[in-house]
Amino acid sequence: MSLYVLADLHLSGTVNKSMEVFGPRWSGYTEKIQKNWSAVVTDEDTVVLPGDISWGMTLDEAEIDLRFIDSLPGRKLLGKGNHDFWWSTATKMRTFFAEKHLSTLDILYNNAHRLSDCIVCGTRGWFNDEKQQNTAFPTDYAKIVNREVQRLQISLDAAEALRAETPELPVLVFLHFPPVWGSFVCREIVELLQERQIRKCYFGHIHGAYNAPRCTTYEGIDMILCSADYLKFAPMPIYPDMD
């Protein structure tokens, strides 16, 4: 069994939202995802999708995109991104998955899952720098950061509970927003990751930065970019490491 990651699918089966404004790499991206995914992922594998999954505004609008993901090989753990307006409560989403027979989907948000080689947990996160945000209404950034830190704490608590049973397994964190990008640092999230001795954090959200390193180490934590366009729409292997 292998573990993969691929963030920012930005599927638009119902909503007419082109991603080609971000460059020619996005041309035909749904077909690229299907081809590249099917070439490497098997039904025994797990793929983490850390947010910005569908442009649908509701679960019903997102259904065609979720059904596309469900049709691909493997188990999928879905995280929430800033554009996932279709996202609802865990109970409502799991009920929706069951009613629609989307049997390979589950959520990775304020919780944790134990896999064969590691424990995965995560939430959305937040950019701490106001200049990096484009919000429609006045926003209390300190309040949002505090809320996201609390959600990450819940995820890490769930991971630690699982790790108590399997202490040999490392804990990997998956966020949508990068805790660190260039000169911007979400200090509160970084400090929480350090406190819990997390050594690998995967994130998406960043588009077009194709010359950026895939992994940068910040204060002892590997920060790993896994946006779909950066990865050329191919799931990136985590376990086993096939780079």
Rosetta blueprint (number, residue, H / E / L):
1 M L
2 S L
3 L E
4 Y E
5 V E
6 L L
7 A E
8 D L
9 L L
10 H L
11 L E
12 S L
13 G L
14 T L
15 V L
16 N L
17 K L
18 S L
19 M L
20 E H
21 V H
22 F H
23 G L
24 P H
25 R H
26 W H
27 S L
28 G L
29 Y H
30 T H
31 E H
32 K H
33 I H
34 Q H
35 K H
36 N H
37 W H
38 S H
39 A H
40 V H
41 V L
42 T L
43 D L
44 E L
45 D L
46 T E
47 V E
48 V E
49 L E
50 P E
51 G L
52 D L
53 I L
54 S E
55 W L
56 G L
57 M L
58 T L
59 L H
60 D H
61 E H
62 A H
63 E H
64 I H
65 D H
66 L H
67 R H
68 F H
69 I H
70 D H
71 S H
72 L L
73 P L
74 G L
75 R E
76 K E
77 L E
78 L E
79 G E
80 K L
81 G L
82 N L
83 H L
84 D L
85 F L
86 W L
87 W L
88 S L
89 T L
90 A H
91 T H
92 K H
93 M H
94 R H
95 T H
96 F H
97 F H
98 A H
99 E H
100 K L
101 H L
102 L L
103 S L
104 T L
105 L E
106 D E
107 I E
108 L L
109 Y L
110 N L
111 N E
112 A E
113 H E
114 R E
115 L L
116 S L
117 D L
118 C L
119 I E
120 V E
121 C E
122 G E
123 T L
124 R L
125 G L
126 W L
127 F L
128 N L
129 D L
130 E H
131 K H
132 Q H
133 Q L
134 N L
135 T L
136 A L
137 F L
138 P L
139 T L
140 D L
141 Y H
142 A H
143 K H
144 I H
145 V H
146 N H
147 R H
148 E H
149 V H
150 Q H
151 R H
152 L H
153 Q H
154 I H
155 S H
156 L H
157 D H
158 A H
159 A H
160 E H
161 A H
162 L H
163 R H
164 A L
165 E L
166 T L
167 P L
168 E L
169 L L
170 P L
171 V E
172 L E
173 V E
174 F E
175 L L
176 H L
177 F L
178 P L
179 P L
180 V E
181 W E
182 G L
183 S L
184 F E
185 V E
186 C L
187 R H
188 E H
189 I H
190 V H
191 E H
192 L H
193 L H
194 Q H
195 E H
196 R L
197 Q L
198 I L
199 R L
200 K E
201 C E
202 Y E
203 F E
204 G L
205 H L
206 I L
207 H L
208 G L
209 A L
210 Y L
211 N L
212 A L
213 P L
214 R L
215 C E
216 T E
217 T E
218 Y E
219 E L
220 G L
221 I E
222 D E
223 M E
224 I E
225 L E
226 C L
227 S E
228 A L
229 D L
230 Y L
231 L L
232 K L
233 F L
234 A L
235 P L
236 M E
237 P E
238 I E
239 Y E
240 P L
241 D L
242 M L
243 D L
